[in-house]
Amino acid sequence: MKRRLLITSFIAIVITLVIGSGFLYAESIFNWYPRLGNVTTDGIEVVFKTVEEVDTYVRYASKDEYDAKKGWSGKSETFHGTLFRISLKGLKPNTQYVYQVMVNGQPATKVYSFFTAPEKPIEFTFLAYGDTRTHQDKHKLLADKMARDETNPRFVIHVGDLVTNGKENDEWLDFSKAIKELGASMPYYSAIGNHEYNSDNYYNSLALPRTGGGQNNSEWYSFDYAGVHFIVLDSNIMDKYVNENVPNAVEKQAEWIIKDLEAHKDAKWIIAVFHHPVFSSHQDSRYPQLQKEWIPIFDKYGVDLVLSGHNHIYERVLSGGRNYIVTGCGGAPFDYIWEYEPRLKDSVCIEDAVLQYTRVRVTEEKLYVEVVQTHEEADDYVTLNENFKIIDKCEIENILPEE
């Protein structure tokens, strides 16, 4: 009898602690776990999908208020359904907030945090990586490390090929599990890869800015963050032009790039992101049409850095004074360096098969790039061993527009 009372009391204490801490939630309600996106100086969006129809809202507060035990100072509208893109509005610039997703009146996640964008240029760090398809278990190893990056990055950009087949719903479920912590901890941007197949799942699963063109005005788009202008492009447009005979497809996107960069001439830094590399040591992954259409534009407007993927390696090519980085080791089947001979001149290419991401610190004077390895492939070509180290770094000075 005494033992039963002790067990009952212990369970009651645990339940009280869990509820009191706000950690009583049923994550099984989610098909796609909540992830952040489209952060601005006064707002952010949260995307998620549930397995059944629910009523939901997001509650939030500044971290200072929350830490001072002042409770939740704000909440979004309440919505009903299964697929949600919820906006948090009226936030303060460059401020850390905490938030929690509520489902049917109960906490459905733990408490996460994010920063809003600054109004003025400041020093900050962001992360970039890509090609996470096929092996979402490997992707999760990397993404969890990224979520705990010691530099407190403000957001992450994926360079494409998030999943193997963007039209398959189960692929996005596995992807969601892999980025559960990363996507909930910092705004998540992406360029579309060839494996997304321009599917609705891609656009529904991410809170991308609707500032561009193509599908949902998010197939290509741009955004600003603390004095940096990002252009995120669809390099798959080449295939549409060749295979589907869409008239002037590449040229139309080029026209949008010119119009966008013309409107952002005053940006201190300009960074371009898209899936297929402009330059690569891989013989089958060189895209002369991209070189012909886009590099003259990058030169004219002084694009400072280009981030891409598609090849499942890390490579950095210096051409015309500009660094072109391929950061495609996010979990997809590894490519191997012996497939990349002869290498391009002025190419830095990592010999080993590794999981890696690229970390960019933005300052007034320079961009400081570090390439972070988290795991490396063992001799059996199967096992991944944790081995955290910096495998490449460079400093980038501002590239002035052509006169």
Stockholm file with secondary structure:
# STOCKHOLM 1.0

chainA/1-403         MKRRLLITSFIAIVITLVIGSGFLYAESIFNWYPRLGNVTTDGIEVVFKTVEEVDTYVRYASKDEYDAKKGWSGKSETFHGTLFRISLKGLKPNTQYVYQVMVNGQPATKVYSFFTAPEKPIEFTFLAYGDTRTHQDKHKLLADKMARDETNPRFVIHVGDLVTNGKENDEWLDFSKAIKELGASMPYYSAIGNHEYNSDNYYNSLALPRTGGGQNNSEWYSFDYAGVHFIVLDSNIMDKYVNENVPNAVEKQAEWIIKDLEAHKDAKWIIAVFHHPVFSSHQDSRYPQLQKEWIPIFDKYGVDLVLSGHNHIYERVLSGGRNYIVTGCGGAPFDYIWEYEPRLKDSVCIEDAVLQYTRVRVTEEKLYVEVVQTHEEADDYVTLNENFKIIDKCEIENILPEE
#=GR chainA/1-403 SS CHHHHHHHHHHHHHHHHHHHTTCCCCGGGEEEEEEEECCCSSEEEEEEEEEEEEEEEEEEEEHHHHHTTCCCCEECCCEEEEEEEEEEESCCTTCEEEEEEEETTEECSCCEEEECCCSSCCCEEEEEECCCCSCHHHHHHHHHHHHTCTTCCSCEEECSCCSSCTTCHHHHHHHHHHTHHHHHHSCEEECCCGGGTTCHHHHHHSCCCCCSBSGGGTSBEEEEETTEEEEECCTTHHHHHHHSCCTTHHHHHHHHHHHHHHTTTTCSEEEEECSSCSSCSSTTCCCHHHHHHHHHHHHHHTCCEEEECSSSSEEEEEETTEEEEEECCSSSCCCCGGGSCSCCTTEEECCSCEEEEEEEEECSSEEEEEEEEEEEECTTSSCEEEEEEEEEEEEEECCCCCC
#=GC SS_cons         CHHHHHHHHHHHHHHHHHHHTTCCCCGGGEEEEEEEECCCSSEEEEEEEEEEEEEEEEEEEEHHHHHTTCCCCEECCCEEEEEEEEEEESCCTTCEEEEEEEETTEECSCCEEEECCCSSCCCEEEEEECCCCSCHHHHHHHHHHHHTCTTCCSCEEECSCCSSCTTCHHHHHHHHHHTHHHHHHSCEEECCCGGGTTCHHHHHHSCCCCCSBSGGGTSBEEEEETTEEEEECCTTHHHHHHHSCCTTHHHHHHHHHHHHHHTTTTCSEEEEECSSCSSCSSTTCCCHHHHHHHHHHHHHHTCCEEEECSSSSEEEEEETTEEEEEECCSSSCCCCGGGSCSCCTTEEECCSCEEEEEEEEECSSEEEEEEEEEEEECTTSSCEEEEEEEEEEEEEECCCCCC
//
